[in-house]
Amino acid sequence: TYNNYCTVEKKVVPVKRAMTVGTFLKLYTKGTYVIRIDAHMFTIKDGVVYGNTEDSRRLRARVIHAWKVE
């Protein structure tokens, strides 16, 4: 018998994406970090953002570099 269904195989390809400030805050809750986003830097200490007032509101900004301060 003939059916009109076919099997389709989908390839799942992992996609590398830049981490956002919001994701960084969720993952790194302890410690002091210097964060660089697009042409700007600020500090995150124990999950609290220290910098300009809008730095804590830009949770979707992509983290370019992060340094842990010890």
N, C-alpha and C positions, 0 to 999 in steps of 0.2 A: 504494500500500500504506500501511497505517496502522502507525505505531510508537508506543510509549508513552513515548518519551523526549522531553524538552523541553530547550531551551537556557535556562540561567539566567545572567544577567549579574550579577556582583557588583561593587558599587562599593567601592573601597578609599579609605577616608577616613583621612588622617593624623591621629594623635592626639597632642596635646601632653601631655607628662608632665613632672612636675618631676624635676630631676636629683637623684640620690641622692649621698651622700657617697662611696660606692664608685665610682660613675661619675666623679665629680669627680676622685678620686685617679688614676684611669686616664688621664683626658684632660689633666690639668694636673700634670705631674711636676716641673716646674721653676718656681721662684718662691715668693713668700710671699703667702698669701691669708688673709683673715679670713672665716670661714664662719659664717653664721647659720642655725641650724635652729630648730625650734619652741622659743621662749623660752630659747635658749641660744646662746652663741658660743664659737668656738675658732679656733685657727690651724693652717694647713697650710703647712709650709715644705719645699720640695723633696720632696714626696710623703710627708712624715712628719707625723702628727697631734700637735699640742701642745695639751694641755688636760687635762681629767679622764681618768682611766684608761679609763672606759667610752666616751669619744668615739671612740677608734680601733676599738671593737667595734661601734658603731652605723652600719654601712655602708649600711643600708637607710633611714636617716633622710633626709628630703627637704630639700634645700638651698633656703632661702627667699631668701637674698642671699649674694653672694660679692664681696668687694672685694680687688683686688690692691694690695699694699703695695710701693711702689717706693722 
